[in-house]
Amino acid sequence: MLFCGSRYDRQRSRPRNLGGVFVYWFRYACLLMLQTKPVVDHTSEVVAANGLSLPDVLTCLQEQVGYAQLAALQESLDRDYRLLTRWLSRSAKLQAGGCALKTGTQAGPWGVLAGR
């Protein structure tokens, strides 16, 4: 005969091995954190391989170039911008869940910065 609040009811209502599951999860999470490798930044390699001038412009700006050189720096940044927008416009459409997403720059912040 079962009565409300009996020992049998209390034992069946709580999970038995919750502590063991937590210990296993914690051990697994710690092992994953220890096995992760740091992220390698390939930005400088990509910039050098594609001939972008942004690092040179940043170096010149940190050296406090004169007003006459700002036009040349703007021209090189405009060249980089044209190159990047050409790459993005040629990129393929992304298929995400049956919907085609275009990677055009006209609707994004780059189009706003270029006055488009």
Phi, psi and omega per residue, in radians:
M1 nan 2.327 -3.109
L2 -1.816 2.295 3.082
F3 -1.985 2.647 3.129
C4 -1.116 2.211 3.120
G5 1.496 0.223 3.132
S6 -1.280 2.930 -3.125
R7 -1.070 -0.655 -3.124
Y8 -1.103 -0.737 3.128
D9 -1.149 -0.717 -3.125
R10 -1.160 -0.651 -3.128
Q11 -1.245 -0.616 -3.107
R12 -1.369 -0.419 -3.045
S13 -1.430 -0.379 -3.132
R14 -1.835 2.546 3.118
P15 -1.160 2.496 -3.047
R16 -1.470 -0.721 -2.963
N17 -2.003 0.689 -3.119
L18 -1.196 -0.631 3.110
G19 -1.119 -0.703 3.127
G20 -1.150 -0.674 3.107
V21 -1.148 -0.728 3.116
F22 -1.107 -0.763 3.131
V23 -1.086 -0.747 3.116
Y24 -1.110 -0.778 3.134
W25 -1.089 -0.766 -3.121
F26 -1.112 -0.734 3.106
R27 -1.099 -0.764 3.135
Y28 -1.121 -0.729 3.130
A29 -1.124 -0.720 3.114
C30 -1.128 -0.711 3.111
L31 -1.125 -0.682 3.101
L32 -1.110 -0.717 3.134
M33 -1.156 -0.637 -3.134
L34 -1.286 -0.460 -3.104
Q35 -1.543 -0.180 -3.118
T36 -1.237 2.568 3.138
K37 -1.875 2.640 3.126
P38 -1.158 2.630 -3.134
V39 -1.300 2.342 3.136
V40 -1.666 2.253 -3.126
D41 -1.623 2.032 -3.123
H42 -1.795 0.290 -3.058
T43 -1.049 -0.844 -3.088
S44 -1.119 -0.618 3.118
E45 -1.178 -0.730 -3.139
V46 -1.164 -0.740 3.137
V47 -1.099 -0.758 -3.133
A48 -1.188 -0.689 -3.112
A49 -1.184 -0.516 -3.081
N50 -1.784 0.027 3.055
G51 1.224 0.547 3.098
L52 -1.392 2.576 -3.031
S53 -1.845 0.160 -3.105
L54 -1.022 -0.785 3.123
P55 -1.063 -0.656 3.112
D56 -1.160 -0.686 3.125
V57 -1.135 -0.753 3.112
L58 -1.089 -0.699 3.104
T59 -1.108 -0.756 3.131
C60 -1.120 -0.695 3.138
L61 -1.182 -0.590 3.098
Q62 -1.228 -0.449 3.112
E63 -1.486 0.067 3.107
Q64 0.978 1.186 3.136
V65 -1.215 2.847 3.141
G66 -1.304 2.938 -3.102
Y67 -1.123 -0.534 -3.110
A68 -1.183 -0.516 -3.109
Q69 -1.462 -0.193 -3.119
L70 -1.131 -0.587 3.120
A71 -1.126 -0.692 3.106
A72 -1.174 -0.670 3.103
L73 -1.150 -0.693 3.105
Q74 -1.137 -0.662 3.122
E75 -1.110 -0.719 3.125
S76 -1.213 -0.605 3.068
L77 -1.204 -0.641 3.069
D78 -1.117 -0.663 3.089
R79 -1.100 -0.781 3.093
D80 -1.067 -0.713 -3.134
Y81 -1.127 -0.756 3.117
R82 -1.098 -0.704 3.139
L83 -1.123 -0.795 -3.134
L84 -1.162 -0.703 3.123
T85 -1.183 -0.581 3.072
R86 -1.133 -0.745 3.112
W87 -1.099 -0.745 -3.122
L88 -1.196 -0.625 3.137
S89 -1.244 -0.481 3.113
R90 -1.478 -0.220 -3.090
S91 -1.165 2.662 -3.089
A92 -1.273 2.768 3.078
K93 -1.259 2.455 3.116
L94 -1.515 2.387 3.071
Q95 -1.812 1.972 -3.136
A96 -2.225 1.839 3.102
G97 1.092 0.605 3.130
G98 1.482 -0.118 3.126
C99 -1.776 2.337 3.117
A100 -1.528 2.169 3.111
L101 -1.941 2.173 3.138
K102 -1.585 2.421 -3.125
T103 -1.701 0.698 3.139
G104 -1.276 2.707 -3.100
T105 -1.696 -0.075 -3.063
Q106 -1.180 -0.599 -3.088
A107 -1.573 -0.256 -3.066
G108 -1.527 -3.079 -3.124
P109 -1.167 -0.427 3.134
W110 -1.176 -0.654 3.102
G111 -1.142 -0.604 3.107
V112 -1.202 -0.723 -3.130
L113 -1.153 -0.558 -3.128
A114 -1.496 -0.019 3.112
G115 1.406 0.503 -3.136
R116 -1.763 nan nan
